[in-house]
Every structure is written in structure tokens, then in C-alpha cells.
Amino acid sequence: GNTCLESGSYLMNYLGCANCHQRDFVLISNKATEDDDGEEIVTYDHVCKNCDHVIARHEYTFSVVDEYQVRYLYTCCFDHN
């Protein structure tokens, strides 16, 4: 898709937590921002609101040159167990 949320979560394809099987809102934890030679790297986890199971780990990077975003990369790893 073409959507990136700075906060919150997009639950349309989320069936529920693989650990407790509840389908509820997920929380953001372990959020960190790092600047690497003009490129901003943001990492965070989505965790189950009910049992704290890590549902997904996210990372996105982007570069800004002259106030324009010139490169964007998003990676997401889901726990399918």
C-alpha cells in the first residue's frame, strides 16, 4: 500500500495476536530514532495490548534534501506463530 502511519496501527488485515488470539488495538513500544549521515532511521515494535506479545517489528528510513523527502524505505516483519 501507500500508507505509512506515524503513530497508531492499520488493522484491516490483522486477524489477532498469535499468542492470545485477541483482536484488539496494538501498542507501540521500543520506538527509537537515529540519524545516520542525513538519513533518519525509525524503529519500533507493535505489541499486543492484552499479553505484550511482539506482533511486528518495524523500521523505516527516509532522507530529506532541501525540505523534500527524497527517499523512503519501510520494512515490517510479522510474527506468524
Backbone bond lengths (Angstrom), bond angles and torsions (degrees), N, CA, C in turn:
res aa  C-N    CA-C-N  psi(-1)  N-CA   C-N-CA  omega(-1)  CA-C   N-CA-C  phi
1 G - - - 1.431 - - 1.510 112.03 -
2 N 1.286 114.58 -176.80 1.455 121.24 -177.91 1.516 112.25 -116.39
3 T 1.329 118.11 21.81 1.450 121.17 -176.08 1.520 110.59 -114.24
4 C 1.317 115.99 131.87 1.459 121.43 172.35 1.517 106.85 -128.95
5 L 1.302 116.83 123.96 1.461 121.11 179.85 1.518 109.56 -98.48
6 E 1.321 116.59 128.37 1.455 121.05 177.58 1.526 110.66 -67.73
7 S 1.326 116.27 -31.22 1.455 121.00 176.19 1.520 108.10 -147.56
8 G 1.319 116.09 164.05 1.460 119.62 -178.65 1.517 111.39 85.57
9 S 1.319 115.61 -161.78 1.457 119.92 -178.55 1.522 109.79 -154.07
10 Y 1.313 114.85 156.02 1.451 123.27 179.98 1.525 106.62 -108.72
11 L 1.321 117.49 105.29 1.465 121.84 -168.15 1.524 115.33 -97.90
12 M 1.311 118.84 10.88 1.458 120.42 -175.41 1.537 112.43 -56.87
13 N 1.330 117.84 -42.27 1.466 121.32 -177.62 1.527 113.20 -100.12
14 Y 1.310 117.07 9.77 1.462 121.75 -177.43 1.530 109.35 -90.32
15 L 1.328 116.49 116.81 1.466 121.11 -178.94 1.519 112.77 -86.32
16 G 1.311 116.77 -26.08 1.455 120.82 -179.42 1.509 111.21 145.75
17 C 1.298 115.34 170.60 1.458 122.06 179.95 1.528 109.84 -67.53
18 A 1.327 116.16 133.90 1.464 120.84 178.80 1.532 111.68 -70.17
19 N 1.327 117.18 -19.27 1.453 121.07 -178.21 1.531 112.54 -88.79
20 C 1.349 117.43 -53.89 1.467 119.87 -175.70 1.533 113.20 -107.05
21 H 1.321 116.68 -4.45 1.467 124.02 175.83 1.525 114.40 65.10
22 Q 1.328 117.50 15.96 1.466 121.43 176.40 1.525 109.16 -85.85
23 R 1.321 116.88 141.90 1.464 121.15 174.10 1.517 106.81 -109.12
24 D 1.320 115.17 99.60 1.450 122.07 -176.51 1.527 107.34 -141.32
25 F 1.307 117.48 176.93 1.449 120.45 176.21 1.515 109.87 -61.31
26 V 1.323 115.65 150.51 1.456 120.52 176.82 1.526 108.62 -107.00
27 L 1.317 115.50 153.81 1.451 121.67 -178.44 1.520 110.36 -107.03
28 I 1.317 116.65 154.42 1.457 122.01 175.48 1.521 108.29 -96.55
29 S 1.328 116.25 132.03 1.467 120.38 176.04 1.522 109.12 -138.93
30 N 1.316 115.51 165.87 1.469 123.18 177.37 1.526 112.85 55.44
31 K 1.324 118.16 34.54 1.460 120.54 -179.20 1.523 109.61 -74.59
32 A 1.330 115.50 131.32 1.460 121.50 179.95 1.520 109.15 -140.67
33 T 1.321 115.60 144.35 1.455 122.04 177.02 1.518 108.12 -123.99
34 E 1.330 115.25 134.06 1.459 121.35 -178.13 1.522 108.32 -133.17
35 D 1.320 117.38 141.38 1.459 121.97 175.87 1.517 107.64 -107.87
36 D 1.325 115.68 119.13 1.460 121.54 -177.45 1.524 108.94 -121.50
37 D 1.326 116.48 94.11 1.463 122.75 176.74 1.534 112.52 54.14
38 G 1.342 116.38 49.34 1.458 121.41 177.55 1.513 114.85 86.68
39 E 1.310 117.12 -1.28 1.466 121.44 178.60 1.524 107.99 -111.68
40 E 1.325 117.17 124.94 1.455 121.05 179.63 1.524 109.61 -89.84
41 I 1.331 116.30 130.83 1.466 122.70 -179.89 1.522 107.47 -118.40
42 V 1.329 116.57 122.07 1.463 122.40 179.89 1.521 107.92 -117.55
43 T 1.334 116.68 129.08 1.468 121.54 176.61 1.523 108.76 -127.05
44 Y 1.323 115.61 146.67 1.463 120.61 175.65 1.517 109.75 -164.28
45 D 1.329 115.70 163.16 1.459 122.35 177.34 1.520 109.19 -112.80
46 H 1.323 116.09 147.46 1.462 121.71 166.28 1.518 106.28 -100.74
47 V 1.325 116.61 125.92 1.461 120.87 -179.22 1.528 110.16 -121.86
48 C 1.307 116.19 151.62 1.455 122.64 178.73 1.523 109.60 -65.44
49 K 1.295 116.60 132.21 1.465 123.27 178.84 1.533 111.56 -64.68
50 N 1.334 116.94 -28.01 1.461 121.42 -174.08 1.528 114.80 -90.98
51 C 1.339 117.05 -37.04 1.472 118.64 -174.03 1.534 113.92 -128.65
52 D 1.328 118.75 2.60 1.469 124.46 178.31 1.531 114.34 66.73
53 H 1.315 117.84 14.87 1.465 121.56 176.09 1.530 109.34 -66.87
54 V 1.343 118.00 135.48 1.463 121.53 177.22 1.530 107.99 -75.71
55 I 1.319 115.98 112.46 1.463 122.36 -178.03 1.521 111.07 -84.20
56 A 1.335 117.07 -40.06 1.458 120.79 -178.22 1.523 109.91 -155.13
57 R 1.317 115.15 150.38 1.469 122.41 173.67 1.525 106.95 -113.90
58 H 1.322 115.83 131.12 1.462 121.31 -175.50 1.515 110.59 -119.73
59 E 1.330 114.79 148.09 1.457 121.31 172.14 1.512 107.99 -146.56
60 Y 1.316 116.06 132.33 1.457 118.34 170.54 1.508 109.89 -137.31
61 T 1.317 114.53 146.06 1.455 121.60 179.41 1.521 108.36 -128.02
62 F 1.317 115.33 146.81 1.454 118.65 172.61 1.521 109.91 -152.95
63 S 1.322 114.46 155.78 1.451 122.87 178.69 1.514 108.97 -118.88
64 V 1.331 116.00 144.33 1.452 121.67 177.01 1.527 107.74 -124.92
65 V 1.345 115.02 126.54 1.456 121.39 176.67 1.513 107.69 -126.59
66 D 1.327 116.85 124.56 1.471 121.94 -179.66 1.527 112.05 52.48
67 E 1.351 116.73 44.55 1.459 124.83 177.45 1.535 114.37 67.79
68 Y 1.321 118.40 14.50 1.466 122.24 176.49 1.523 109.38 -118.30
69 Q 1.316 115.55 133.69 1.465 119.66 175.51 1.516 107.39 -73.41
70 V 1.321 117.41 120.72 1.461 120.12 -174.92 1.523 113.94 -107.49
71 R 1.318 117.23 -20.72 1.468 119.01 -179.54 1.509 108.68 -149.56
72 Y 1.312 115.28 138.35 1.460 120.37 -179.17 1.516 108.73 -142.02
73 L 1.332 116.96 132.90 1.472 122.09 178.79 1.522 107.78 -137.30
74 Y 1.323 115.83 131.17 1.475 120.64 -178.50 1.521 108.30 -126.88
75 T 1.340 115.96 133.71 1.460 122.34 177.77 1.524 108.76 -129.87
76 C 1.330 116.12 136.82 1.452 120.69 178.64 1.521 109.03 -139.67
77 C 1.327 116.73 127.63 1.461 122.21 177.58 1.516 109.27 -115.13
78 F 1.336 116.36 119.07 1.466 121.56 -178.56 1.523 110.85 -95.40
79 D 1.323 115.74 151.09 1.456 122.11 171.74 1.532 106.84 -92.49
80 H 1.319 116.45 114.71 1.469 121.36 -178.12 1.522 112.95 -96.78
81 N 1.336 117.39 4.03 1.464 120.28 -178.50 1.494 111.90 -79.87
